[in-house]
């Protein structure tokens, strides 16, 4: 894995070197720059495949026609190379050079032939075109922006900020999106004039012309007419192949093993395909309410893998908050970034590549929100007076508890989603602020920029019109993949792993798996109030029963409790009247009210306060 950056327009070698300096943690093994005319490319390298100097970047093609900076892995590069060997003079063994060769043969059609996770910039010196390209599921980040006619791009915003033309102007609409989604979703960014390259898409730029955004891949959303037994067999083949592809590496490789079915499935297939002993890694917590290390140990023993475990205290997590959220250069209110950061740090001491189970919850309806969706229809069938006069008042009266997804928290979030339109319900369940709540916490000045704007318009694009109930629920799953998974989960994984120079691969997000599972009947994925039905059936004779049927537990930390104790001083510092006045985005009286209600145990505002606190951490580090 690597870091990339560059520009077309104003800039020099020093600019490129400065970009590399802030991306060094993504690629600690090598760095290089390239400049021709107004085009400059920068690269920091984490060596995974072809450790020789032939893998150095920026890389020019053997013909001299094209040059590339590449971040990621192409898993089918060996097959592609065999097709190209007669027509291109390869100088090394890297997957990067395969992209150059394929582009010189096929042009932009080459992008659709790639299987992997990637973001790259490719400059065609003959056509005088620069392409910024991102993988189909948006696993690797790529930002770009125009400033006074100069195009600037990079793996992370911090690279763009090192260009002398960059302007730190916060986009008010992006703040609205952040309050709702707990992240800034693609294609937006927190700064004006900066966008993210669309997943499965590219930006084409030529001097003197406007940038052109194109898609080279879109999901075919045609329901599969297939029996359950045939679906099981095909899922087995596709998962086995996806894991096998991701075992390609010239450096030590392992698997994250939490003890849930997702990571255990990946470990099972990796163990089956590995010629050498498989290493697995997990972390545990001294706070048992949030610890799942027992299950990781059970799974490791069942598979017979070489398992490594490290325990951390709440104090160690809390101490990391300023470090972790100072590194993340766009607001991201996912508290699981803390344990993810610890896991990446621990794992990197042993290996440079790890496979994880990300994407399975979004593919197979694994979140509790899908149980809520199923129960909602029964709830709404009750007479309105029963719901409004009996059930809802009782739920609102429940005392606040700050344990892992406590019953009162879940029931109150359930009611919030129950009042929302169908398409927006899951965002209410997942997110921090509804649109109305965001407007309450926003200052008058910020709200004035939101007139006529709604954060839900971004979500609406993932839903088709006039679909069946089955089609609608598959659309909900697709929206999870294109919002929560891509812009929160994968960003968290990318930043926390890259902070330690660790590459993380996600077999469930192989596009061949996604295309297949997304179009299966919804009832194959969710049945009898339980998600991941087909995955559990596939693994029932392969994994221990207690792993298959255990209650889902995410990679969570007790933020609600910490905000009343250990994090109380930090929250009051960052959310003080003086701190909020620096940018003037938030209504101090409303923020103070949220804090008081939470600290007094009257309401559970953990998600709202944490979302605001993370924004403040980000602002202090990156936007002042």
Protein Blocks (a to p, Z undefined) as FASTA:
>chain_A
ZZddddededdfklmmmmmmmmmmmmmmbccdddehjbccddddddfbhpbfklpccddd
fkomaccddedddfklmmmmmmmmmmpccfbfcfklmmmmmmmmnmmmlmmmpgcddddd
dddfklopacddddfkomagcddddeehiacddfbfklmmmpmkbccdddfklmmmmmmn
opacdfbdfbehiacddehiacdddehiacddddfbdcddddcdddfklmmmmmmmmmmm
mmmmmmgccbdcddddehpaklmmmmmmmmmmpmbdcdddddddfblklgcklmmmmmmm
mnopacddddddfklmmmmmmmmmmmpmcdcfbfklmmmmmmmmmmmmmmmbdcdfehjl
mmnopafklmmmmmmmmmmmpcfklmmmmmmmmmmmpccdfbehifklmmmmmmmmmmpc
fklmmmmmmmmbdfklmmmmpcfklmmmmgoiafklmmmmmpcehiafklmmmmmmmmmm
mmmmmmmmmmmmmmmmmmnopacddfklpmklmmmmmmpcfklmpgghiahklmmmmmmm
mbcfklmmpccdddddffklmmmmmmmmmmmmmmgmklmmmnomacfklmmmmmmmmmno
maccklmmmmmmmmmmmmmmmmZZ
